[in-house]
Amino acid sequence: MIGASADAVEKQDKFKAKHNLKIALASDPEHDMLEAYGAWGEKTLYGRKFLGVIRKTVLIDSSGRIARIWPKVSVDGHAEEVLAAAKAL
């Protein structure tokens, strides 16, 4: 499992420590990977449009192929759903 964001490594390290995360985080300040996975784009908040990370989950199988995409992530039950899908591969 890996998480990705546009944040610098130093900021990610602080986030991991604050939340006691054990997963790896990838830093993509140039947005190359985020754009390739469709996870960087226009967002709207309170009527204001801006570019940012679009939260989604991409499950990649052991051969490196995309097995499933969750385009909109809601926290409740999401981890369990992804784990079940990974076990079914």
Biopython code that builds the backbone (N, CA, C, O; Angstrom):
import numpy as np
from Bio.PDB.StructureBuilder import StructureBuilder

atoms = [
    (1, "MET", "N", (0.841, -1.157, 0.000)),
    (1, "MET", "CA", (0.000, 0.000, 0.000)),
    (1, "MET", "C", (0.894, 1.229, 0.000)),
    (1, "MET", "O", (1.921, 1.279, 0.676)),
    (2, "ILE", "N", (0.468, 2.230, -0.785)),
    (2, "ILE", "CA", (1.215, 3.483, -0.852)),
    (2, "ILE", "C", (0.225, 4.628, -1.036)),
    (2, "ILE", "O", (-0.764, 4.505, -1.759)),
    (3, "GLY", "N", (0.502, 5.709, -0.389)),
    (3, "GLY", "CA", (-0.283, 6.922, -0.567)),
    (3, "GLY", "C", (0.544, 7.917, -1.351)),
    (3, "GLY", "O", (1.773, 7.891, -1.285)),
    (4, "ALA", "N", (-0.112, 8.791, -2.091)),
    (4, "ALA", "CA", (0.616, 9.784, -2.884)),
    (4, "ALA", "C", (-0.031, 11.151, -2.701)),
    (4, "ALA", "O", (-1.249, 11.276, -2.580)),
    (5, "SER", "N", (0.821, 12.170, -2.686)),
    (5, "SER", "CA", (0.327, 13.540, -2.624)),
    (5, "SER", "C", (1.337, 14.455, -3.297)),
    (5, "SER", "O", (2.443, 14.036, -3.641)),
    (6, "ALA", "N", (0.946, 15.703, -3.478)),
    (6, "ALA", "CA", (1.830, 16.697, -4.071)),
    (6, "ALA", "C", (2.717, 17.354, -3.017)),
    (6, "ALA", "O", (3.546, 18.202, -3.346)),
    (7, "ASP", "N", (2.549, 16.971, -1.759)),
    (7, "ASP", "CA", (3.324, 17.567, -0.674)),
    (7, "ASP", "C", (4.786, 17.123, -0.718)),
    (7, "ASP", "O", (5.112, 16.043, -1.211)),
    (8, "ALA", "N", (5.648, 17.981, -0.192)),
    (8, "ALA", "CA", (7.066, 17.661, -0.083)),
    (8, "ALA", "C", (7.258, 16.540, 0.941)),
    (8, "ALA", "O", (6.415, 16.336, 1.814)),
    (9, "VAL", "N", (8.359, 15.828, 0.825)),
    (9, "VAL", "CA", (8.658, 14.701, 1.707)),
    (9, "VAL", "C", (8.639, 15.140, 3.171)),
    (9, "VAL", "O", (8.109, 14.427, 4.022)),
    (10, "GLU", "N", (9.205, 16.292, 3.468)),
    (10, "GLU", "CA", (9.267, 16.773, 4.850)),
    (10, "GLU", "C", (7.855, 16.939, 5.433)),
    (10, "GLU", "O", (7.607, 16.568, 6.580)),
    (11, "LYS", "N", (6.948, 17.489, 4.649)),
    (11, "LYS", "CA", (5.568, 17.675, 5.102)),
    (11, "LYS", "C", (4.888, 16.322, 5.300)),
    (11, "LYS", "O", (4.133, 16.137, 6.254)),
    (12, "GLN", "N", (5.156, 15.375, 4.394)),
    (12, "GLN", "CA", (4.591, 14.033, 4.523)),
    (12, "GLN", "C", (5.116, 13.344, 5.780)),
    (12, "GLN", "O", (4.367, 12.661, 6.478)),
    (13, "ASP", "N", (6.399, 13.524, 6.065)),
    (13, "ASP", "CA", (6.983, 12.913, 7.264)),
    (13, "ASP", "C", (6.287, 13.418, 8.527)),
    (13, "ASP", "O", (6.005, 12.635, 9.434)),
    (14, "LYS", "N", (6.012, 14.706, 8.589)),
    (14, "LYS", "CA", (5.305, 15.281, 9.741)),
    (14, "LYS", "C", (3.890, 14.718, 9.838)),
    (14, "LYS", "O", (3.415, 14.418, 10.933)),
    (15, "PHE", "N", (3.217, 14.573, 8.697)),
    (15, "PHE", "CA", (1.858, 14.026, 8.659)),
    (15, "PHE", "C", (1.858, 12.580, 9.156)),
    (15, "PHE", "O", (1.007, 12.191, 9.955)),
    (16, "LYS", "N", (2.833, 11.779, 8.668)),
    (16, "LYS", "CA", (2.936, 10.377, 9.094)),
    (16, "LYS", "C", (3.163, 10.277, 10.595)),
    (16, "LYS", "O", (2.554, 9.444, 11.265)),
    (17, "ALA", "N", (4.035, 11.120, 11.119)),
    (17, "ALA", "CA", (4.334, 11.086, 12.553)),
    (17, "ALA", "C", (3.115, 11.520, 13.366)),
    (17, "ALA", "O", (2.793, 10.902, 14.381)),
    (18, "LYS", "N", (2.446, 12.563, 12.929)),
    (18, "LYS", "CA", (1.282, 13.079, 13.658)),
    (18, "LYS", "C", (0.170, 12.047, 13.752)),
    (18, "LYS", "O", (-0.486, 11.922, 14.786)),
    (19, "HIS", "N", (-0.040, 11.298, 12.653)),
    (19, "HIS", "CA", (-1.135, 10.330, 12.591)),
    (19, "HIS", "C", (-0.672, 8.890, 12.801)),
    (19, "HIS", "O", (-1.462, 7.956, 12.668)),
    (20, "ASN", "N", (0.605, 8.714, 13.128)),
    (20, "ASN", "CA", (1.175, 7.398, 13.390)),
    (20, "ASN", "C", (0.922, 6.421, 12.235)),
    (20, "ASN", "O", (0.537, 5.274, 12.462)),
    (21, "LEU", "N", (1.138, 6.877, 11.008)),
    (21, "LEU", "CA", (0.915, 6.046, 9.825)),
    (21, "LEU", "C", (2.105, 5.135, 9.573)),
    (21, "LEU", "O", (3.254, 5.517, 9.796)),
    (22, "LYS", "N", (1.820, 3.939, 9.112)),
    (22, "LYS", "CA", (2.870, 2.962, 8.814)),
    (22, "LYS", "C", (3.068, 2.752, 7.316)),
    (22, "LYS", "O", (4.007, 2.068, 6.908)),
    (23, "ILE", "N", (2.188, 3.337, 6.487)),
    (23, "ILE", "CA", (2.294, 3.121, 5.039)),
    (23, "ILE", "C", (3.291, 4.089, 4.413)),
    (23, "ILE", "O", (3.599, 5.138, 4.980)),
    (24, "ALA", "N", (3.785, 3.724, 3.249)),
    (24, "ALA", "CA", (4.696, 4.589, 2.502)),
    (24, "ALA", "C", (3.907, 5.702, 1.825)),
    (24, "ALA", "O", (2.775, 5.499, 1.388)),
    (25, "LEU", "N", (4.515, 6.872, 1.745)),
    (25, "LEU", "CA", (3.906, 7.993, 1.049)),
    (25, "LEU", "C", (4.837, 8.434, -0.070)),
    (25, "LEU", "O", (6.043, 8.571, 0.137)),
    (26, "ALA", "N", (4.283, 8.655, -1.250)),
    (26, "ALA", "CA", (5.063, 9.119, -2.394)),
    (26, "ALA", "C", (4.824, 10.613, -2.585)),
    (26, "ALA", "O", (3.684, 11.078, -2.570)),
    (27, "SER", "N", (5.899, 11.349, -2.762)),
    (27, "SER", "CA", (5.819, 12.788, -2.991)),
    (27, "SER", "C", (5.853, 13.043, -4.497)),
    (27, "SER", "O", (6.759, 12.576, -5.187)),
    (28, "ASP", "N", (4.873, 13.777, -5.001)),
    (28, "ASP", "CA", (4.786, 14.061, -6.438)),
    (28, "ASP", "C", (4.503, 15.553, -6.648)),
    (28, "ASP", "O", (3.424, 15.917, -7.116)),
    (29, "PRO", "N", (5.469, 16.422, -6.302)),
    (29, "PRO", "CA", (5.224, 17.858, -6.419)),
    (29, "PRO", "C", (5.029, 18.339, -7.849)),
    (29, "PRO", "O", (4.447, 19.402, -8.066)),
    (30, "GLU", "N", (5.498, 17.586, -8.815)),
    (30, "GLU", "CA", (5.305, 17.969, -10.228)),
    (30, "GLU", "C", (4.000, 17.414, -10.791)),
    (30, "GLU", "O", (3.626, 17.742, -11.917)),
    (31, "HIS", "N", (3.303, 16.576, -10.020)),
    (31, "HIS", "CA", (1.990, 16.006, -10.348)),
    (31, "HIS", "C", (2.018, 15.001, -11.500)),
    (31, "HIS", "O", (0.970, 14.690, -12.065)),
    (32, "ASP", "N", (3.192, 14.491, -11.855)),
    (32, "ASP", "CA", (3.288, 13.551, -12.979)),
    (32, "ASP", "C", (2.472, 12.282, -12.734)),
    (32, "ASP", "O", (1.643, 11.902, -13.562)),
    (33, "MET", "N", (2.707, 11.637, -11.604)),
    (33, "MET", "CA", (1.982, 10.400, -11.290)),
    (33, "MET", "C", (0.516, 10.702, -11.002)),
    (33, "MET", "O", (-0.372, 9.984, -11.463)),
    (34, "LEU", "N", (0.264, 11.764, -10.241)),
    (34, "LEU", "CA", (-1.117, 12.118, -9.914)),
    (34, "LEU", "C", (-1.937, 12.350, -11.179)),
    (34, "LEU", "O", (-3.076, 11.893, -11.270)),
    (35, "GLU", "N", (-1.372, 13.048, -12.146)),
    (35, "GLU", "CA", (-2.085, 13.292, -13.402)),
    (35, "GLU", "C", (-2.272, 11.993, -14.182)),
    (35, "GLU", "O", (-3.330, 11.776, -14.774)),
    (36, "ALA", "N", (-1.255, 11.126, -14.190)),
    (36, "ALA", "CA", (-1.356, 9.864, -14.929)),
    (36, "ALA", "C", (-2.497, 8.992, -14.401)),
    (36, "ALA", "O", (-3.138, 8.275, -15.169)),
    (37, "TYR", "N", (-2.748, 9.052, -13.100)),
    (37, "TYR", "CA", (-3.827, 8.270, -12.499)),
    (37, "TYR", "C", (-5.143, 9.058, -12.400)),
    (37, "TYR", "O", (-6.108, 8.576, -11.807)),
    (38, "GLY", "N", (-5.184, 10.245, -12.967)),
    (38, "GLY", "CA", (-6.399, 11.059, -12.917)),
    (38, "GLY", "C", (-6.699, 11.562, -11.523)),
    (38, "GLY", "O", (-7.856, 11.808, -11.183)),
    (39, "ALA", "N", (-5.659, 11.720, -10.709)),
    (39, "ALA", "CA", (-5.833, 12.138, -9.321)),
    (39, "ALA", "C", (-5.410, 13.588, -9.099)),
    (39, "ALA", "O", (-5.237, 14.008, -7.955)),
    (40, "TRP", "N", (-5.243, 14.346, -10.158)),
    (40, "TRP", "CA", (-4.940, 15.771, -10.056)),
    (40, "TRP", "C", (-5.842, 16.495, -11.037)),
    (40, "TRP", "O", (-5.876, 16.147, -12.218)),
    (41, "GLY", "N", (-6.565, 17.484, -10.574)),
    (41, "GLY", "CA", (-7.450, 18.203, -11.474)),
    (41, "GLY", "C", (-8.201, 19.310, -10.770)),
    (41, "GLY", "O", (-7.911, 19.665, -9.627)),
    (42, "GLU", "N", (-9.167, 19.841, -11.480)),
    (42, "GLU", "CA", (-9.943, 20.970, -10.969)),
    (42, "GLU", "C", (-10.922, 20.507, -9.896)),
    (42, "GLU", "O", (-11.620, 19.504, -10.048)),
    (43, "LYS", "N", (-10.947, 21.266, -8.814)),
    (43, "LYS", "CA", (-11.862, 21.003, -7.708)),
    (43, "LYS", "C", (-12.612, 22.296, -7.409)),
    (43, "LYS", "O", (-12.178, 23.382, -7.792)),
    (44, "THR", "N", (-13.729, 22.166, -6.730)),
    (44, "THR", "CA", (-14.510, 23.336, -6.340)),
    (44, "THR", "C", (-14.788, 23.269, -4.850)),
    (44, "THR", "O", (-15.212, 22.232, -4.339)),
    (45, "LEU", "N", (-14.552, 24.371, -4.151)),
    (45, "LEU", "CA", (-14.835, 24.465, -2.728)),
    (45, "LEU", "C", (-15.454, 25.834, -2.472)),
    (45, "LEU", "O", (-14.830, 26.868, -2.710)),
    (46, "TYR", "N", (-16.686, 25.820, -1.986)),
    (46, "TYR", "CA", (-17.420, 27.058, -1.713)),
    (46, "TYR", "C", (-17.463, 27.969, -2.937)),
    (46, "TYR", "O", (-17.347, 29.189, -2.817)),
    (47, "GLY", "N", (-17.631, 27.367, -4.114)),
    (47, "GLY", "CA", (-17.744, 28.121, -5.354)),
    (47, "GLY", "C", (-16.423, 28.542, -5.966)),
    (47, "GLY", "O", (-16.399, 29.089, -7.069)),
    (48, "ARG", "N", (-15.334, 28.298, -5.277)),
    (48, "ARG", "CA", (-14.005, 28.656, -5.774)),
    (48, "ARG", "C", (-13.375, 27.453, -6.459)),
    (48, "ARG", "O", (-13.323, 26.368, -5.879)),
    (49, "LYS", "N", (-12.895, 27.633, -7.689)),
    (49, "LYS", "CA", (-12.265, 26.544, -8.430)),
    (49, "LYS", "C", (-10.753, 26.625, -8.279)),
    (49, "LYS", "O", (-10.170, 27.709, -8.303)),
    (50, "PHE", "N", (-10.128, 25.462, -8.122)),
    (50, "PHE", "CA", (-8.679, 25.399, -7.967)),
    (50, "PHE", "C", (-8.201, 24.009, -8.370)),
    (50, "PHE", "O", (-9.004, 23.083, -8.485)),
    (51, "LEU", "N", (-6.903, 23.863, -8.585)),
    (51, "LEU", "CA", (-6.315, 22.561, -8.903)),
    (51, "LEU", "C", (-5.845, 21.904, -7.623)),
    (51, "LEU", "O", (-5.297, 22.564, -6.740)),
    (52, "GLY", "N", (-6.062, 20.600, -7.525)),
    (52, "GLY", "CA", (-5.636, 19.875, -6.338)),
    (52, "GLY", "C", (-5.771, 18.380, -6.510)),
    (52, "GLY", "O", (-6.159, 17.893, -7.572)),
    (53, "VAL", "N", (-5.445, 17.657, -5.450)),
    (53, "VAL", "CA", (-5.517, 16.199, -5.455)),
    (53, "VAL", "C", (-6.977, 15.763, -5.395)),
    (53, "VAL", "O", (-7.746, 16.231, -4.555)),
    (54, "ILE", "N", (-7.338, 14.872, -6.285)),
    (54, "ILE", "CA", (-8.669, 14.265, -6.307)),
    (54, "ILE", "C", (-8.515, 12.907, -5.641)),
    (54, "ILE", "O", (-7.851, 12.016, -6.171)),
    (55, "ARG", "N", (-9.127, 12.757, -4.490)),
    (55, "ARG", "CA", (-8.960, 11.509, -3.733)),
    (55, "ARG", "C", (-9.607, 10.342, -4.459)),
    (55, "ARG", "O", (-10.787, 10.370, -4.807)),
    (56, "LYS", "N", (-8.808, 9.332, -4.672)),
    (56, "LYS", "CA", (-9.292, 8.094, -5.283)),
    (56, "LYS", "C", (-8.377, 6.970, -4.865)),
    (56, "LYS", "O", (-7.265, 7.200, -4.389)),
    (57, "THR", "N", (-8.850, 5.757, -5.043)),
    (57, "THR", "CA", (-8.041, 4.581, -4.748)),
    (57, "THR", "C", (-7.889, 3.771, -6.022)),
    (57, "THR", "O", (-8.856, 3.538, -6.747)),
    (58, "VAL", "N", (-6.660, 3.343, -6.284)),
    (58, "VAL", "CA", (-6.363, 2.503, -7.439)),
    (58, "VAL", "C", (-5.743, 1.221, -6.904)),
    (58, "VAL", "O", (-4.717, 1.256, -6.225)),
    (59, "LEU", "N", (-6.371, 0.089, -7.213)),
    (59, "LEU", "CA", (-5.863, -1.224, -6.810)),
    (59, "LEU", "C", (-5.088, -1.813, -7.984)),
    (59, "LEU", "O", (-5.633, -2.000, -9.072)),
    (60, "ILE", "N", (-3.816, -2.102, -7.752)),
    (60, "ILE", "CA", (-2.943, -2.634, -8.803)),
    (60, "ILE", "C", (-2.610, -4.079, -8.459)),
    (60, "ILE", "O", (-2.194, -4.379, -7.340)),
    (61, "ASP", "N", (-2.795, -4.975, -9.431)),
    (61, "ASP", "CA", (-2.564, -6.394, -9.158)),
    (61, "ASP", "C", (-1.071, -6.734, -9.210)),
    (61, "ASP", "O", (-0.235, -5.868, -9.468)),
    (62, "SER", "N", (-0.755, -7.990, -8.964)),
    (62, "SER", "CA", (0.644, -8.420, -8.872)),
    (62, "SER", "C", (1.396, -8.311, -10.193)),
    (62, "SER", "O", (2.627, -8.310, -10.199)),
    (63, "SER", "N", (0.679, -8.218, -11.311)),
    (63, "SER", "CA", (1.350, -8.057, -12.604)),
    (63, "SER", "C", (1.493, -6.592, -12.999)),
    (63, "SER", "O", (1.980, -6.280, -14.086)),
    (64, "GLY", "N", (1.062, -5.687, -12.106)),
    (64, "GLY", "CA", (1.200, -4.258, -12.369)),
    (64, "GLY", "C", (0.051, -3.636, -13.132)),
    (64, "GLY", "O", (0.143, -2.488, -13.567)),
    (65, "ARG", "N", (-1.031, -4.380, -13.300)),
    (65, "ARG", "CA", (-2.203, -3.869, -14.022)),
    (65, "ARG", "C", (-3.222, -3.324, -13.040)),
    (65, "ARG", "O", (-3.348, -3.807, -11.914)),
    (66, "ILE", "N", (-3.937, -2.320, -13.483)),
    (66, "ILE", "CA", (-4.996, -1.752, -12.650)),
    (66, "ILE", "C", (-6.144, -2.747, -12.585)),
    (66, "ILE", "O", (-6.723, -3.111, -13.609)),
    (67, "ALA", "N", (-6.469, -3.183, -11.371)),
    (67, "ALA", "CA", (-7.530, -4.162, -11.166)),
    (67, "ALA", "C", (-8.866, -3.480, -10.879)),
    (67, "ALA", "O", (-9.923, -3.987, -11.256)),
    (68, "ARG", "N", (-8.812, -2.324, -10.208)),
    (68, "ARG", "CA", (-10.055, -1.623, -9.871)),
    (68, "ARG", "C", (-9.724, -0.194, -9.457)),
    (68, "ARG", "O", (-8.654, 0.084, -8.916)),
    (69, "ILE", "N", (-10.662, 0.697, -9.724)),
    (69, "ILE", "CA", (-10.525, 2.104, -9.337)),
    (69, "ILE", "C", (-11.764, 2.515, -8.564)),
    (69, "ILE", "O", (-12.890, 2.225, -8.969)),
    (70, "TRP", "N", (-11.544, 3.190, -7.451)),
    (70, "TRP", "CA", (-12.625, 3.817, -6.696)),
    (70, "TRP", "C", (-12.468, 5.316, -6.938)),
    (70, "TRP", "O", (-11.610, 5.946, -6.320)),
    (71, "PRO", "N", (-13.284, 5.905, -7.831)),
    (71, "PRO", "CA", (-13.074, 7.307, -8.205)),
    (71, "PRO", "C", (-13.448, 8.307, -7.114)),
    (71, "PRO", "O", (-12.938, 9.427, -7.111)),
    (72, "LYS", "N", (-14.306, 7.934, -6.211)),
    (72, "LYS", "CA", (-14.675, 8.819, -5.108)),
    (72, "LYS", "C", (-14.560, 8.023, -3.820)),
    (72, "LYS", "O", (-15.214, 6.994, -3.649)),
    (73, "VAL", "N", (-13.731, 8.505, -2.930)),
    (73, "VAL", "CA", (-13.454, 7.787, -1.694)),
    (73, "VAL", "C", (-14.255, 8.401, -0.551)),
    (73, "VAL", "O", (-14.169, 9.602, -0.294)),
    (74, "SER", "N", (-15.032, 7.565, 0.127)),
    (74, "SER", "CA", (-15.642, 7.979, 1.389)),
    (74, "SER", "C", (-15.027, 7.098, 2.469)),
    (74, "SER", "O", (-14.883, 5.889, 2.286)),
    (75, "VAL", "N", (-14.672, 7.694, 3.568)),
    (75, "VAL", "CA", (-13.869, 7.014, 4.579)),
    (75, "VAL", "C", (-14.564, 5.792, 5.165)),
    (75, "VAL", "O", (-13.950, 4.729, 5.262)),
    (76, "ASP", "N", (-15.819, 5.915, 5.555)),
    (76, "ASP", "CA", (-16.527, 4.816, 6.225)),
    (76, "ASP", "C", (-16.592, 3.561, 5.360)),
    (76, "ASP", "O", (-17.241, 3.558, 4.314)),
    (77, "GLY", "N", (-15.927, 2.504, 5.794)),
    (77, "GLY", "CA", (-15.978, 1.217, 5.118)),
    (77, "GLY", "C", (-15.067, 1.070, 3.913)),
    (77, "GLY", "O", (-14.983, -0.012, 3.333)),
    (78, "HIS", "N", (-14.384, 2.139, 3.526)),
    (78, "HIS", "CA", (-13.579, 2.085, 2.310)),
    (78, "HIS", "C", (-12.392, 1.123, 2.438)),
    (78, "HIS", "O", (-12.140, 0.324, 1.536)),
    (79, "ALA", "N", (-11.678, 1.199, 3.537)),
    (79, "ALA", "CA", (-10.512, 0.325, 3.722)),
    (79, "ALA", "C", (-10.912, -1.145, 3.659)),
    (79, "ALA", "O", (-10.217, -1.960, 3.053)),
    (80, "GLU", "N", (-12.028, -1.475, 4.284)),
    (80, "GLU", "CA", (-12.497, -2.867, 4.280)),
    (80, "GLU", "C", (-12.874, -3.306, 2.854)),
    (80, "GLU", "O", (-12.607, -4.440, 2.456)),
    (81, "GLU", "N", (-13.492, -2.402, 2.100)),
    (81, "GLU", "CA", (-13.882, -2.733, 0.729)),
    (81, "GLU", "C", (-12.660, -2.968, -0.148)),
    (81, "GLU", "O", (-12.639, -3.906, -0.945)),
    (82, "VAL", "N", (-11.652, -2.131, -0.007)),
    (82, "VAL", "CA", (-10.421, -2.282, -0.792)),
    (82, "VAL", "C", (-9.695, -3.575, -0.393)),
    (82, "VAL", "O", (-9.207, -4.306, -1.255)),
    (83, "LEU", "N", (-9.626, -3.847, 0.890)),
    (83, "LEU", "CA", (-8.975, -5.078, 1.368)),
    (83, "LEU", "C", (-9.678, -6.319, 0.812)),
    (83, "LEU", "O", (-9.016, -7.267, 0.391)),
    (84, "ALA", "N", (-11.002, -6.319, 0.808)),
    (84, "ALA", "CA", (-11.753, -7.453, 0.267)),
    (84, "ALA", "C", (-11.464, -7.623, -1.228)),
    (84, "ALA", "O", (-11.296, -8.745, -1.706)),
    (85, "ALA", "N", (-11.408, -6.521, -1.954)),
    (85, "ALA", "CA", (-11.122, -6.594, -3.389)),
    (85, "ALA", "C", (-9.705, -7.105, -3.637)),
    (85, "ALA", "O", (-9.478, -7.878, -4.567)),
    (86, "ALA", "N", (-8.756, -6.678, -2.811)),
    (86, "ALA", "CA", (-7.369, -7.138, -2.962)),
    (86, "ALA", "C", (-7.254, -8.636, -2.672)),
    (86, "ALA", "O", (-6.533, -9.352, -3.367)),
    (87, "LYS", "N", (-7.960, -9.103, -1.655)),
    (87, "LYS", "CA", (-7.919, -10.520, -1.335)),
    (87, "LYS", "C", (-8.564, -11.374, -2.424)),
    (87, "LYS", "O", (-8.214, -12.543, -2.589)),
    (88, "ALA", "N", (-9.505, -10.791, -3.166)),
    (88, "ALA", "CA", (-10.198, -11.523, -4.224)),
    (88, "ALA", "C", (-9.374, -11.632, -5.502)),
    (88, "ALA", "O", (-9.751, -12.372, -6.410)),
    (89, "LEU", "N", (-8.270, -10.920, -5.589)),
    (89, "LEU", "CA", (-7.447, -10.972, -6.813)),
    (89, "LEU", "C", (-6.808, -12.333, -7.003)),
    (89, "LEU", "O", (-6.087, -12.545, -7.977)),
]
sb = StructureBuilder()
sb.init_structure("model")
sb.init_model(0)
sb.init_chain("A")
sb.init_seg("    ")
for serial, (resi, resn, name, xyz) in enumerate(atoms, 1):
    if name == "N":
        sb.init_residue(resn, " ", resi, " ")
    sb.init_atom(name, np.array(xyz, "f"), 0.0, 1.0, " ", f" {name:<3s}", serial, name[0])
structure = sb.get_structure()
